[in-house]
Amino acid sequence: MKAKIAKQAFEIIREVVHRWKPISWAGYDDDQPDMDPSEPGYEAAKSMLCDELDGTVKSIVKQLDRVQTENDLYFLLHRAFSELDDRVPSEECKKYGAEIYNSLKKVGAL
């Protein structure tokens, strides 16, 4: 996958994931750490909340060459997010997987 397409795929998946919020403990763009924003280390804490999730999104992007169908993407999402939190509902993976699949097809990432 070319770098430009991989970057678009990352942005598409990340945007949907941050709207979906599949992992209960992860930090999303609109989340704030349980700290006063004026405390030293606030920005570092906020960054750490997102690092694990962004790493998972990058891992998904690297595996997109294996995705041929919506069902393949569903299994990829469910496996990736279940490793972080075993309470991720498979129905949500199907719903958001379909949205991601269609968006990735439009930009030529699949």
WORASUL-V749973 format. One record per backbone hydrogen bond with DSSP energy under -0.5 kcal/mol. CO is the residue of the C=O (numbers start at 0). NH is the residue of the N-H. E is the energy in kcal/mol with one decimal. If there is no record, write none. Layout:
BEGIN
co & nh & e
CO & NH & E
CO & NH & E
END
This chain:
BEGIN
co & nh & e
1 & 5 & -2.8
2 & 6 & -2.4
3 & 7 & -2.1
4 & 8 & -2.8
5 & 9 & -2.6
6 & 10 & -2.4
7 & 11 & -2.6
8 & 12 & -2.8
9 & 13 & -2.9
10 & 14 & -2.3
11 & 15 & -2.0
12 & 16 & -2.7
13 & 17 & -2.6
14 & 18 & -1.2
15 & 19 & -2.8
16 & 20 & -3.4
21 & 23 & -0.6
22 & 25 & -0.8
27 & 30 & -2.3
32 & 34 & -2.3
35 & 38 & -2.3
38 & 41 & -1.6
40 & 44 & -2.5
41 & 45 & -2.3
42 & 46 & -2.4
43 & 47 & -2.2
44 & 48 & -1.5
45 & 49 & -1.0
46 & 49 & -0.6
46 & 50 & -1.6
47 & 51 & -0.8
48 & 26 & -2.0
49 & 53 & -2.8
50 & 54 & -2.1
51 & 55 & -1.7
52 & 56 & -2.2
53 & 57 & -2.4
54 & 58 & -2.0
55 & 59 & -2.1
56 & 60 & -2.3
57 & 61 & -2.1
58 & 62 & -0.9
59 & 62 & -0.8
60 & 63 & -1.4
62 & 65 & -1.9
63 & 66 & -1.6
65 & 67 & -0.5
68 & 72 & -1.7
69 & 73 & -2.5
70 & 74 & -2.4
71 & 75 & -2.2
72 & 76 & -2.9
73 & 77 & -2.8
74 & 78 & -2.5
75 & 79 & -2.5
76 & 80 & -2.8
77 & 81 & -2.1
78 & 82 & -1.2
80 & 83 & -0.7
80 & 84 & -2.2
84 & 87 & -1.3
86 & 88 & -0.5
88 & 92 & -1.6
89 & 93 & -2.0
90 & 94 & -2.3
91 & 95 & -2.9
92 & 96 & -1.8
93 & 97 & -2.0
94 & 98 & -1.4
95 & 99 & -2.7
96 & 100 & -3.0
97 & 101 & -2.3
98 & 102 & -2.0
99 & 103 & -2.9
100 & 104 & -2.3
101 & 105 & -1.7
102 & 106 & -1.2
103 & 108 & -2.5
103 & 109 & -0.8
104 & 107 & -1.0
END
